[in-house]
Amino acid sequence: MANNLKQLLDIWYPQRDSQLWVLATVYKTQGPSYREAGAMMLFNDLGQQYGLLSGGCLEADIQRQAAKVMRSQQPLTVCYDGSDEDDISFQLGIGCGGTVHILLQPVRAAQNYLNLGEIRDHLADHGQGQYWQLVDENSDTHSHWHTSDYSDQPRLVHQDNQCWLVTNIKPQPHILIVGGGVDARPLVSMAKGLGWTVTLWDSRPANARREYFMAADTILDCPITSLVDQPWFQQLDAAVVMCHNLEMDAQAIKTLQTSSLAYLALLGPLARRQQVLALAQLDANKLPIPIAGPAGLDLGGELPEGIALSILAECHGVLHQASGRSLSGALTVSTGNR
């Protein structure tokens, strides 16, 4: 499945002129909803759809509305009210029960493809910006893209008697996995399944072989210290160190302390973490970047797949500033079992 915006645009771009396309965007919600304002998906005239705006229950009807837009080549707004017994969303049994407002826009060369190609290029360069979409089905399609580091929640802005949805679009996380052993395989696959950019490093010839890591975007075998010369080094969001070699792990941890990581994990028990820090000549109380070691949430994982899930769950929570607690409140989730 392809659900994050970069994946959607990578699918759309080579086909942008061979099919008719419609961009569907959630521009307002009321009450509980599966996706929030700013969520997007794409439809084409072959009946294909990429992304999700609900749990899968609304997409068939949105496809029907998108077909109208393809015929008219004019934008359209639709509303699904999960609390109204007469609304199709209620009849479809949507579980959230909230109201979702969706803007459908034709993606045409005459309107510069709604700036989607430009957004794709910026995301590929790990850039971010603000995407402005005119919310008006009685006007021609309009959009603007502004490169910016400004971060804010999607919002509706009223200017000159017009209503615009302003969405801050950021690239998906870039994770570096240091160590290409057998247990790194599910970690690479799961991270890529989330739509993340995945770079794998291991200088040992028997490790990190492409045939075992087909999902990795990049595989490196350069000296670990030369990672600082990579153009993306200061744009890394997360790293997991799992070489199963004390010296290599120590060099990696020391090198990564010069980055701007939001999440740095080290595989192994607490005693091993202390050994690695000693070899790296680092003081655990004075680290520029804290180390999640033991790495991961306590999910009870013992095999590589379970451990990978636990590490990525913790990493995902940190990158999205989430608590990692049980949403129901019936369970508690603690950190650090590996």
Secondary structure by P-SEA (a helix, b strand, c coil): ccccaaaaaaaaccccccbbbbbbbbcccccccccccccccccccccccccccccccaaaaaaaaaaaaaaacbbbbbbbbccccccccccccccccbbbbbbbbbbcccccccaaaaaaaaaaacbbbbbbbbcccccccccccccccccccbbbbbcccbbbbbbbccccbbbbbccccccaaaaaaaaaaaccbbbbbbcccccccccccccccccccccccccccccccccccbbbbccccaaaaaaaaaaaccccccbbbbcccaaaaaaaaaaacccccccccccccccccccccccaaaaaaaaaaaaaaaaacccccccccccccccccc
